[in-house]
Amino acid sequence: MRARELGALVTLGVLGALLGRGALGIPEVLGALGVLGVLWVLLALEVPGALRALLGLGALGVLEVLGVLGELGVLGALGVLGALLALLPPPAPAETFSAMLSVRGALGAERRLLRRLRSYLREENARLRRLRRFYEKVQVLHQDPEASVDNPLLAFSLIKRLHSDWLNIIYSDEATGNAQALHAGLREVEQELPGAEDLDGAARALMRLQDVYALSVKGLANGVFQRSGTDHPPLYSPGRRVSLSADDCFHVGKVAYDTGDYYHSITWLEEAVSLFRLSYGSWNPEDRSSLEDALDHLAFSYFMAGNVSHALSLSREFLHYDPSNQRVTKNVAKYEKLLEMGTGVSARPLRRPNSTRLQSRDAYEELCQHPRGQVGLAGGAMVTPQPLCPPAPYALLCPLSSQLAPERLLHLGCSYETNSSPYLLLQPAKKEMVRIRPYVALYHDFISDAEAETIKGLAGPWLQRSVVASGEKQQKAEYRISQSAWLKDTADPVVRALDRRIAAITGLDLRPPYAEYLQVVNYGLGGHYEPHFDHATSRKSPLYRMKSGNRIATVMIYLSAVEAGGSTAFIYANFSVPVVKNAALFWWNLRKNGNGDGDTLHAGCPVLAGDKWVANKWIHEHGQEFRRPCGADPGD
């Protein structure tokens, strides 16, 4: 039980006892509950002012407080409610794996643990040096033939050592104190430590990166982001290569194993077994698994995949290290019997699970693997843009279009746009047409570095796990890994200026309720958002609660750069746009007739490396009737 909860219970208990003994009347007790209840509510909400208020009460004399309490009986009901609210569990800490801001925050906790460990090692080294001196002193006495216990002094020292010195050495208060200090350091950061859900989420992130970018598990374990079975250069080359341990690989495989995903469990457990074999006999204090654990789980994974022969081989290897294990012995007998009967001789081909039932998975993954381009519809091959050499200013302004074949540039290009807005006269927008159908435009240098940092700083404290619409409700989903927060235009002048800028380039009305608040998103480890529409595809969608129609347009602002991955892929339109720092991507979600544009099905590809931040502004159709009128063609 936390100190806050215990304090609330103690307070209620003391007041109840005083009331029972007649020391306080009912009005005074109810008044006390009123004051304390308000304070406990503030503390439950973690309002810093609550502590000051509590200290202020402490400055009053006891009699004065009781006198005031008698006049505060009207707060009794609120006090009871406040005390009960204080007993409710506090909000769950932010998920570490679902936002890189939280992952970076975890570095602070580990730094404090490192400082504690450094102090522990320093104290323990000093203690061990003193132990060594004791050992050497006693060892010399045992090796010296002239050091006879006939000498009463040596006899006394022997008896004293065996009576107390050795006990002090073995049951060392100093060693206990050093360990307690280390434990205290852990307790200090305990509330900040990732939980089991975070560890499992991080493991699933590695499997997601493995799948979407077709990465080799052996390469990942060696710190290389290389596609399986290809000679292509690595998708990402970190400045410092970090390898995974056998225990790391085992945990990733175990997460897959626990969910019945033997496709992934086999690849990761194979790597774990291979690494454990190389280091067998050595022990790492941080490891929680062993070669036997990896062999056991891998054997059953192969059995479930239909490869009984390999399951038998691995189980026999397990018994070589642990011959007394009765469960594995029974498994071996079972596997041998199956093979004798001719069952399970041929393994079934393993198929990767599609937990989110994504129909366009292959196209989505191809587009993620090839940012800045498109995937050929015939055979899924990549269409390589022909080289184009525009003048330098054009190339700098049009980095995406300049990589397309000349015939594709007939209707695409770059321009300085004012959109007939006085706001853009002195500093026109740098517009690059990415596609005509669907209409997608990229506005370069839409936001400054300082503005981007301000928006991230405003949103950071309010980030919560992103949700998706599920019928009339919203819920967390594995196919969207990020944290998000909403900023009103009153949050800061930067947000207000951004709204004016968006209104200027789009020509749309952003006044409430015609547009939603600015949504700021920070993607997590392997953070992604699988293919989806921004507009509602059902009248039951929560979007219609605004009473302003469907989402007519999206403006997505890239607040940061990433080192690899994270591009925005338009699945049916067959192209992807890489992350361009400080740029804004704009597209129409609805056609002019008000129907949803199916070609806007898009996805946020998993972030392979880096910290991806975006800000979304969704504009609704009501209020835009004369700003984007219907076309002459009803089908448009």
C-alpha angles and dihedrals in degrees: 000000000000122000092249093056092044091050092052091050092048091049092051091046095051093047090048091051092049091049091050092051092047093243090127131030124233093258091053093048092047090047091050090051088050095055095038091044092056090048093048090050090053091048091047088054089047094237108170091215090067091074092051090049091051091050089049091056090049090060091063121087117255093243092049090050092051090048091053091045091060089061093047098063090118088070091058096099091048089047094056090048091047093050091050091048089052089057092057114102114267120252112285113259117258114276108258100208097049097066130035089218087065092045090053089047089057088062088070092057091050092048089056090048089050091054090051092048091049090053090047092050091048093051093042092049090053090048092048091050088055089047090053091052089052091048093049092047093052093040090055090054091053093048096046109090090201093055095094125170085227082087104087091214092056090044090052092048091049092052092046092049093051093043100048117346095067091046090052089050095048098037095039116182087198092057090047091050092050091050092047091053089053091049090050089055090054092050090052092062098030094109090053097050120109116254133223090273090056093051092048091046090052090051091050088050091059090050090049092053089046090055104039095044095034091236125179113245091213089052092049091050088054093047095255121128096209128149115245117264097357138110093217117128116263115281089227131016112195120207089236119036113221120194127206120238126231088256090052092053091045092055093051090049091046092055089055091043093053091056094047092252099141093164090072098028092061096051094047096040090049088058091045092052091048092052094043090053090054093052100034112146095027120098131213115199092220096054117106097178136055142203088267091056092050093047091048095052094040092051092053091045090056090046091053089048089056098253099124094162093060091042088056093049093051093045091053089052088051091054089052087067098033109024094168096062104119097190095056090043089058090047090054091052090049093049092048091052092049091052092048088054090050093246121140096009093131118050121227115239109258116238123203111246119245099207095173093044091234108184095192095047098125094050091044093052093046091054091048090052092051110044119182091032148058135255118242112246092218111074094343093267121154116257104224113213116237114244115264126187110201121171113288098255090050092049091050092049097041108041094153101043092043089067095057128094114268094248089060092056095068093098099019130077147114131277145164106250131199095170087209088290120138087211090068100041097097095035112026120201117258100233125189118186107222098176137355097207108059092024106239124165131178119211110203122214089010092151133026126239091248092051091049092052091048092053092047090049092050093049099041099083092048101048116133133171110288117245135204132215115264108180106301093340136070124227144163116270137191090229091064116052112177144088124242143186134191123232125198118215087247091062093085139341088250091063091048091049090049091054090052090049092050091049089051098052095041099038088222132132111253098177115124127303093018094073136030125242117272109278114210116199131193114191120220136218104322085353116187146149114220120224112307143143122249091211122072116261094191132050087227091066117123087236090080092061088083088067089222101104130247129329105277097181144010130215113190117187121199105222095181144021125244130210096225139353126005098110122153110245123199101205106195093033087054103225139097134210119213122224109278110189115238092004125123123220116208130189140159113246095190131049118235090263089060097252120128116263106236091199090069092074099131142165141204104234116224114275105245095188132353142039112288120200124175135172119213127202114189117196121200129221099241111090092027097083094112096030094057106017125189117274127243090249111074090207093057 
